[in-house]
């Protein structure tokens, strides 16, 4: 028997947590976030000096982080200035803390 696709509605917090987790699901994006956390802002060129990657690859990772709302980009021709979106960073921090605060002791897997 074939299963039918059903639409599952998730709470907004669940969708936000998944979006943040997906954006942080690549080591390069984690390195970019760590780099940005040590700077007030940076440009793509700064990241090219920091990471041994092509400009197009770095731009794709920046796009993923920006779409997830973890960073902001301000166009200052001919460059784009990037920084951490502090409001969404705090939101992500709260959501991850709540998620990892789930009590598993009574339901632990004994395999």
Buried (B, 14 or more C-beta within 10 A) or exposed (E): EEEEEEEEEEEEEEEBBEBBBEBBEBEBBBBBBEBBEEEEBBBBEBBBEBBEBEEEBBBBBBEBBBEBBBBBBEEEEEBBBBBBBEEBBEBBEEBBEEEEEEEEEEEEEEE
